[in-house]
Amino acid sequence: MTEGKQATSVDKGHARPPGLDDKTVEALGELSKALETIYRVRGHLYSAHQLVGGADLTLDRVVMLLRQARHNEVADRVERELLGRNVLPGRWTFQIMEEFDDGYYAAFQEVERYARETLAGGRRHIYEAEMKERRRTHGMPGHEATPQE
């Protein structure tokens, strides 16, 4: 954005508050992008949680089949060393998820919210809304600023 030129947004809800400079808008956009990455990380952790849980439950069938095939020593080892095992010291995946959610994830969300409220009146996605306004072709179908347009 050039100095002296007023930034425009796709709607008033995403408009830049008066006096908010380009670098701050860019910084808030990057912080939002980083938070979105943490959302993805959280989803991957939940996928790992579900996959590990499913694998652990599958071990019940493994033990049963090994016993039916008279491989009791192998079944014993699977049951003793893998079934119900912690994935990290003292933790199943649900405990990892709770620690992540209550610690890093909660702190990240709080800091991002604080930055938006302190610097931009709580408005989200100012950077993206201005980018959309710059990149769209006014009057062209599929380039409307809002669903109401």
C-alpha positions, 0 to 999 in steps of 0.5 A: 500500500502506498503512503497517503492512500486510504486502504479500502476493505470489502465491508465495514466489519473488516475496515481498518480503524482510523490511524492503523498503519500498514505495518500493523495491519501486516503484522496482525495478518501474519499473526492471524496466519500463524494462528491458522497454522496452529489450528491445523496443528491441533487438527493433526494432533487430534488425528494422531490421537484418534489413529493411536487410539484405533491402533491400540483397540486393534491390538485386542483383535491381534492378541485374540488371533495370535492366541487362536493360532497358538502363538501365546508367547507373541500374544503375551508380548503384544499384550504386555508391551503395547496394549494400553502403552503410554505414547509419551512418559505418563501420557496417553494421547488424550492427556497430550491433547488436554495439555496442548489445548490448555497450554500452548493453544489457549495462550496462542489464541489469547495473545492473538485476540489481545493483539487484535483488540489492542491494535485494531478494535477487535477486527479480524482479517483486515489484511485479507479484506484489503487484499480481496478488495485490491484483487477482485474485479469490480462488477464481475460475477464471482468477484462480489465483495460480500454475499449481499452484493 
